[in-house]
Amino acid sequence: MTEAAEREPEYCSAKGCRADAAWQLLWNNPRIHAPDRRKVWLACDEHKESLETFLGARGFLKETVPH
């Protein structure tokens, strides 16, 4: 079995969502993280925009990339 087949599925970070992740939202909180540190939230297509809006409103969102 390959390493990819052994990994747990990765789901969207939206509350209660169990859809497969399609996006990585890279973010950091500048008050507590070094400027080059990136935390990751995963998003499905349905929740990508709402999670980007949440992080963006706080100035935390740095980049969104395919998962």
DRENNU-346057 format. One record per residue (C-alpha): y, x, z; residue in one letter. Coordinates in steps of 0.02 Angstrom, whole numbers. Layout:
BEGIN
<rec yy="Y" xx="X" zz="Z" aa="a"/>
...
//
This chain:
BEGIN
<rec yy="0" xx="0" zz="0" aa="m"/>
<rec yy="173" xx="67" zz="-42" aa="t"/>
<rec yy="310" xx="87" zz="86" aa="e"/>
<rec yy="410" xx="-54" zz="4" aa="a"/>
<rec yy="262" xx="-173" zz="21" aa="a"/>
<rec yy="244" xx="-131" zz="206" aa="e"/>
<rec yy="426" xx="-165" zz="253" aa="r"/>
<rec yy="478" xx="-326" zz="335" aa="e"/>
<rec yy="575" xx="-444" zz="221" aa="p"/>
<rec yy="762" xx="-428" zz="241" aa="e"/>
<rec yy="853" xx="-592" zz="265" aa="y"/>
<rec yy="1032" xx="-650" zz="252" aa="c"/>
<rec yy="1138" xx="-618" zz="407" aa="s"/>
<rec yy="1214" xx="-793" zz="405" aa="a"/>
<rec yy="1167" xx="-892" zz="559" aa="k"/>
<rec yy="1004" xx="-986" zz="531" aa="g"/>
<rec yy="980" xx="-924" zz="352" aa="c"/>
<rec yy="808" xx="-857" zz="305" aa="r"/>
<rec yy="846" xx="-826" zz="120" aa="a"/>
<rec yy="809" xx="-655" zz="49" aa="d"/>
<rec yy="957" xx="-537" zz="51" aa="a"/>
<rec yy="1037" xx="-500" zz="-117" aa="a"/>
<rec yy="1195" xx="-411" zz="-56" aa="w"/>
<rec yy="1248" xx="-281" zz="71" aa="q"/>
<rec yy="1418" xx="-308" zz="150" aa="l"/>
<rec yy="1477" xx="-139" zz="213" aa="l"/>
<rec yy="1603" xx="-148" zz="353" aa="w"/>
<rec yy="1674" xx="-67" zz="508" aa="n"/>
<rec yy="1789" xx="-112" zz="650" aa="n"/>
<rec yy="1924" xx="23" zz="646" aa="p"/>
<rec yy="1960" xx="-1" zz="831" aa="r"/>
<rec yy="1785" xx="56" zz="881" aa="i"/>
<rec yy="1706" xx="144" zz="730" aa="h"/>
<rec yy="1746" xx="309" zz="645" aa="a"/>
<rec yy="1831" xx="280" zz="476" aa="p"/>
<rec yy="1678" xx="338" zz="377" aa="d"/>
<rec yy="1551" xx="234" zz="476" aa="r"/>
<rec yy="1479" xx="83" zz="386" aa="r"/>
<rec yy="1386" xx="-60" zz="470" aa="k"/>
<rec yy="1287" xx="-177" zz="357" aa="v"/>
<rec yy="1270" xx="-364" zz="351" aa="w"/>
<rec yy="1149" xx="-434" zz="224" aa="l"/>
<rec yy="1191" xx="-589" zz="122" aa="a"/>
<rec yy="1104" xx="-708" zz="5" aa="c"/>
<rec yy="1200" xx="-773" zz="-147" aa="d"/>
<rec yy="1245" xx="-934" zz="-55" aa="e"/>
<rec yy="1324" xx="-848" zz="96" aa="h"/>
<rec yy="1400" xx="-693" zz="14" aa="k"/>
<rec yy="1574" xx="-767" zz="-5" aa="e"/>
<rec yy="1584" xx="-843" zz="170" aa="s"/>
<rec yy="1527" xx="-682" zz="254" aa="l"/>
<rec yy="1650" xx="-581" zz="148" aa="e"/>
<rec yy="1789" xx="-701" zz="199" aa="t"/>
<rec yy="1744" xx="-685" zz="383" aa="f"/>
<rec yy="1743" xx="-494" zz="379" aa="l"/>
<rec yy="1893" xx="-484" zz="262" aa="g"/>
<rec yy="2003" xx="-594" zz="373" aa="a"/>
<rec yy="1978" xx="-467" zz="512" aa="r"/>
<rec yy="2009" xx="-317" zz="400" aa="g"/>
<rec yy="1829" xx="-257" zz="425" aa="f"/>
<rec yy="1756" xx="-275" zz="250" aa="l"/>
<rec yy="1750" xx="-111" zz="153" aa="k"/>
<rec yy="1633" xx="-146" zz="7" aa="e"/>
<rec yy="1499" xx="-266" zz="-58" aa="t"/>
<rec yy="1354" xx="-193" zz="-155" aa="v"/>
<rec yy="1189" xx="-261" zz="-223" aa="p"/>
<rec yy="1043" xx="-248" zz="-102" aa="h"/>
//
